Amino acid sequence: MAFKTFTASIKLLIDQERNKVLLAEAGNDFIDTLRSLLKLPLGNIGLLFRKNKCLLTGCLDNLNNSVENLSLNSFRTHACKLMLLYPRSIHKDKPVQYFTCKKRGCGLLSYYETSRCSCGKLMNSEIYLEEMERDGVKDENEGGFCKVESRFFITDDLRVMKGLPGDLIQFLNKLGIKDVNMNAVKELEIGSKE
């Protein structure tokens, strides 16, 4: 099987005077990659810090808060948001549970009872590995975390916000930028190697 290369295009708004990236605009492909970092054990570290009310600073906190503050409309399902905010660890004592809708013919599964199947039904019927193999069930989160064709803005400290013009204007005003034309826009293709 050939390795599929990943590429995502992003636009950078650069303050030429300070030679600093102010903002990046990216699609769901790049944001899914960025958010998938929360599924690494690092996401569990952030969760542990939050549970114990420890101060969590820097980009990890900003990335987590961005996920927490985005509305459910930005995610494919509620389960996608929960997966990022409360990552599962393979080292936990509790065995992994899988859920599907009662119809079962749809062939989707989820780790979360709050997911919706493609048929619209709640995926709250527990299914076991033997049944999944027999029924040919696939993971309902194969497509990533974001809805298709979503646009987002990412700040230099990894804050992610919906790509709405009002949010952009508010952010630029906060930075004190009155004339966007004084800044450069650069488009990049980012791949697996970057």
C-alpha positions in Angstrom: 0.0 0.0 0.0 1.4 3.4 -1.0 1.9 6.1 1.6 -0.6 8.9 1.1 1.1 12.3 1.3 -0.6 15.1 3.2 -0.8 18.7 2.0 -2.7 21.6 3.3 -2.8 25.2 2.1 -2.7 28.1 4.6 -2.6 31.8 4.2 -0.3 33.8 6.5 -0.9 37.5 7.4 2.6 38.8 8.1 3.6 42.1 9.8 6.4 43.1 7.5 7.7 45.7 9.9 8.2 43.3 12.8 8.7 40.2 10.5 6.1 38.3 12.5 3.1 36.1 11.5 0.0 37.8 12.9 -2.5 35.2 11.7 -2.9 32.1 9.6 -6.1 31.1 7.7 -6.5 27.4 7.1 -9.1 24.8 6.2 -10.4 21.8 8.1 -7.5 19.6 6.8 -4.9 21.6 8.6 -7.0 22.2 11.7 -7.8 18.4 11.9 -4.0 17.8 12.0 -3.5 20.5 14.6 -6.3 19.2 16.8 -5.2 15.6 16.4 -2.2 16.6 18.6 -4.6 16.6 21.5 -5.2 12.9 20.9 -1.5 12.2 21.8 -0.7 11.5 25.4 0.1 15.2 25.6 -3.7 15.7 25.6 -4.0 13.5 28.7 -1.4 15.7 30.4 -3.5 18.8 29.7 -6.6 17.0 31.0 -4.8 16.0 34.2 -3.7 19.6 34.8 -7.2 20.9 34.2 -8.8 18.3 36.6 -6.3 19.2 39.3 -6.7 23.0 38.7 -3.0 23.4 37.9 -1.9 26.3 35.9 -1.4 25.2 32.3 0.3 27.8 30.2 1.4 28.2 26.6 0.2 26.8 23.3 -1.3 23.5 24.7 -3.6 25.5 26.9 -4.6 27.8 24.0 -5.2 24.9 21.7 -7.4 23.2 24.3 -9.3 26.4 25.1 -9.9 26.9 21.4 -11.5 23.5 21.2 -13.5 24.1 24.4 -14.8 27.5 23.2 -15.8 26.5 19.7 -19.5 25.8 19.2 -20.6 22.3 18.3 -21.4 23.6 14.8 -17.7 23.5 14.1 -17.3 19.8 14.7 -18.6 16.8 12.7 -20.2 15.4 15.8 -20.4 16.1 19.5 -18.2 13.0 20.0 -15.4 14.7 18.0 -15.3 17.6 20.5 -15.4 15.2 23.4 -12.6 13.1 21.9 -10.3 16.1 21.8 -11.3 17.5 25.3 -11.2 14.1 27.0 -8.7 11.9 25.2 -8.7 8.2 26.0 -5.6 6.5 27.1 -4.8 2.9 26.1 -3.3 2.4 29.6 -6.6 2.9 31.5 -8.1 -0.1 33.3 -11.5 0.2 31.8 -11.8 -1.7 28.4 -12.7 0.4 25.4 -16.4 0.4 24.6 -17.8 0.8 21.1 -21.3 2.0 20.2 -23.4 1.8 17.1 -27.0 2.7 16.2 -29.7 0.1 16.8 -30.1 -0.3 13.0 -26.5 -1.7 12.8 -26.8 -2.0 9.0 -25.2 1.5 8.6 -21.8 0.1 9.5 -20.5 2.9 11.7 -19.2 2.8 15.2 -18.1 5.4 17.8 -16.4 5.4 21.2 -19.0 7.8 22.4 -22.7 7.2 23.1 -23.5 10.8 22.1 -22.6 10.3 18.5 -25.2 10.4 15.7 -25.1 7.8 13.0 -25.3 8.8 9.3 -29.0 7.6 9.4 -29.7 10.1 12.1 -30.1 7.7 15.0 -28.2 8.0 18.3 -25.3 5.5 18.5 -26.0 4.3 22.0 -26.1 0.5 21.4 -22.9 -1.2 22.7 -21.2 -3.5 20.3 -18.3 -6.0 20.9 -15.3 -6.7 18.8 -16.6 -10.0 17.5 -19.8 -8.4 16.3 -17.9 -5.5 14.6 -15.7 -7.9 12.7 -18.8 -10.0 11.7 -20.9 -6.9 10.7 -18.1 -5.0 8.9 -18.4 -1.9 11.1 -16.1 1.1 10.5 -15.1 4.1 12.7 -17.5 7.0 12.3 -14.7 9.5 12.9 -12.6 8.5 9.8 -13.2 11.9 8.2 -11.6 14.1 10.8 -12.9 16.4 13.5 -14.1 19.4 11.4 -17.1 19.7 9.1 -16.0 19.7 5.5 -14.9 23.0 4.0 -14.7 24.8 7.3 -12.3 27.8 7.5 -10.5 28.9 10.6 -8.1 31.5 11.8 -5.1 30.5 13.9 -3.1 33.1 15.9 0.6 32.8 16.6 -0.1 31.4 20.1 -2.3 28.6 18.6 -5.7 30.1 19.4 -8.2 28.8 16.8 -11.3 30.6 15.9 -14.0 30.2 13.2 -13.0 31.9 10.0 -15.7 34.6 10.1 -14.9 38.1 8.8 -16.1 39.7 12.1 -13.7 37.6 14.1 -10.8 38.7 11.8 -11.7 42.4 12.1 -12.0 42.1 15.9 -8.7 40.3 16.2 -6.9 42.9 14.0 -8.4 45.7 16.0 -7.2 44.1 19.2 -3.7 44.1 17.8 -4.1 47.8 16.8 -3.9 47.1 13.1 -5.9 49.8 11.2 -4.6 49.2 7.7 -4.4 45.6 6.6 -2.6 46.6 3.4 0.5 47.4 5.4 0.9 43.6 6.0 1.9 40.9 3.5 -0.2 37.9 2.7 1.7 34.7 1.8 0.2 31.4 0.7 1.9 28.2 1.7 1.5 24.5 1.0 2.4 22.5 4.1 3.0 18.8 3.7 4.0 15.8 5.9 7.6 16.8 5.9 6.9 20.3 7.4 
